[in-house]
Amino acid sequence: MTLISQDSTAAQILFSEAKRQQEGLELIPSENYVSPAVLEALAGPFINKYAEGYPGRRYYGGQAYTDAIEALAQERACELFRCEYANVQPLSGANANLAAYSAVLRPGDTVLGMDLSCGGHLTHGHPVTLSAQIYHFVRYGIADVTTGEIDYDALERLAQEHRPRLIIAGYSSYTRPLDYARFVAIAQQVGALTLADVSHLGGLIAGGALPNPLDAGFALLTTTTHKSLRGPRGAMILTRDAALAKQVNKAVFPGLQGGPHMHSIAALAVALGEALQPEFSDYAHQVLANAKAMERAFHTAGVSLVNGGTDNHMLLIDVTQHGIGLTGGQAEQALEGIGLTVNKNITPYDPRGPLDPSGIRLGTPAMTTRGMGEAAAARIAEMITLALRSPADTALQASLRAEVMALCARFPLPTGH
Ligand SMILES: Cc1ncc(COP(=O)(O)O)c(C=O)c1O
């Protein structure tokens, strides 16, 4: 029986969400659209299967094909990220980080992570998280809010003062390159391990558009699989070190999780297969080119970006400035009104705080998946500027909404919804 004939209430909600995605443009940098093949694998037979353990070492019977699909995902992850060991079971990025911490830390150990307001993720030590109750996090920030450069000398001093067991590099809202080699050098000085959380950048690294922190000597790499990597929701922990891999495996299962979501792992194997194709490298490079096109269009319109610009897929704007004069929340709502989805976001050392911040964050992975190039990216930046500078101009808003819908119709979702 089809969903619509069995449960029209639920079907109607799914239909409305599909329409929202088709007729609006997703500019949240952590979102993307999966391919029909990924979706097919996600809705496939592995949804029914328990598979506690790892390939060849399971707690339940009937594992011939779970082993095959998990091994395929592991092999493809290792090929893409040039490493020997991949745990593909974490259910999300937050779980992957907690598992990685518990693999290498004891309660009370000190960790250096990036401050939330400068771009670090909640799981890098924000006091509201469980990790922050278990471990002692010390936060580093950026030195210069006009360029976004991390103060590596201050980071080195913090490392010498606090002697962390682990140093984390990685972020959710930061737009400049990280000096991975410098992180590794600082960690070596104080005998710390290194973890790069590239949750946002996974697809850009896999596609060869950004450097791989493992090549710079990072011990552990965590990444979500559903952002730029364009797979199902989930995460991976990767390493080149056999002993660390063993610790990680134990930490994920049985340490933190029970049965892996084998349908997600199947879909991940398919997504990683896609990421190994040459077209995916083109995609990753286009994501960056589109972000640069948006940056140029914003600068032309007199809207300067937080950190002075972007070198990745993400752009941050302080919307209290630049002739806009809105809060992040108001800007998010104004853009939603014309069919552009962004998220309100804290800016470096934001005086307004995370619940009602000064900024918005936007990004190009999803629009690039729809096939949009630099011309569309530049026009989207212009539309954003117009909409934010005149949020009360209803005629303008209506014409921008119509333009966004027309653009979305020209670039349909890959799944055809
Ligand atoms: C850097 C970073 N780490 C971890 C996470 C957490 O991932 P998830 O939402 O899948 O738990 C995110 C997601 O926003 C992230 O940006």
The ligand as an SDF file (V2000), in Angstrom:
LIG
                    3D

 16 16  0  0  0  0  0  0  0  0999 V2000
   31.6220   21.1840   13.0700 C   0  0  0  0  0  0  0  0  0  0  0  0
   30.4270   20.3590   13.4450 C   0  0  0  0  0  0  0  0  0  0  0  0
   30.5850   19.3190   14.2710 N   0  0  0  0  0  0  0  0  0  0  0  0
   29.5440   18.5570   14.6490 C   0  0  0  0  0  0  0  0  0  0  0  0
   28.2720   18.8160   14.2000 C   0  0  0  0  0  0  0  0  0  0  0  0
   27.1310   17.9910   14.7130 C   0  0  0  0  0  0  0  0  0  0  0  0
   26.5530   17.2050   13.7330 O   0  0  0  0  0  0  0  0  0  0  0  0
   25.0920   16.6020   13.9350 P   0  0  0  0  0  0  0  0  0  0  0  0
   24.1420   17.7210   13.8120 O   0  0  0  0  0  0  0  0  0  0  0  0
   24.9760   15.5630   12.8470 O   0  0  0  0  0  0  0  0  0  0  0  0
   25.0710   15.9820   15.3040 O   0  0  0  0  0  0  0  0  0  0  0  0
   28.0600   19.8800   13.3190 C   0  0  0  0  0  0  0  0  0  0  0  0
   26.7010   20.1540   12.8210 C   0  0  0  0  0  0  0  0  0  0  0  0
   26.1670   21.1980   12.8440 O   0  0  0  0  0  0  0  0  0  0  0  0
   29.1680   20.6860   12.9530 C   0  0  0  0  0  0  0  0  0  0  0  0
   29.0080   21.7530   12.1580 O   0  0  0  0  0  0  0  0  0  0  0  0
  1  2  1  0
  2  3  1  0
  2 15  2  0
  3  4  2  0
  4  5  1  0
  5  6  1  0
  5 12  2  0
  6  7  1  0
  7  8  1  0
  8  9  2  0
  8 10  1  0
  8 11  1  0
 12 13  1  0
 12 15  1  0
 13 14  2  0
 15 16  1  0
M  END
$$$$
